[in-house]
């Protein structure tokens, strides 16, 4: 996955802190709607082998496979557990209230798992970014 980032500061000889503008998941121009995420940037550590300096913009690459794994876990697990809770209770011929309660409990469990996974990924270094060129 490639993105355009701005070099904020140099951390050491081979690493820099970069800011990457957060993109909307819906693909729309959030600055023009009420999405409320205009101007939001993510600050991360990146491998700087091209000698980028603060203020320069450049192309940054990250591991697409790892990114897709994180995204699928964070977004799909709550939905899958929501549906599983509902369908299991439906198969047990329980009341509608129990089915909905199990579905909500599954979604909450999925969200808690996503939070745990996010903290685990961050503790292990998170995603790795590399500045591949500057302009």
Secondary structure as UniProt FT lines:
FT   STRAND          2..10
FT   STRAND          15..21
FT   TURN            25..26
FT   HELIX           30..32
FT   TURN            34..35
FT   TURN            38..39
FT   STRAND          41..48
FT   TURN            54..55
FT   STRAND          57..62
FT   HELIX           64..91
FT   TURN            92..93
FT   HELIX           96..123
FT   TURN            124..125
FT   STRAND          129..134
//
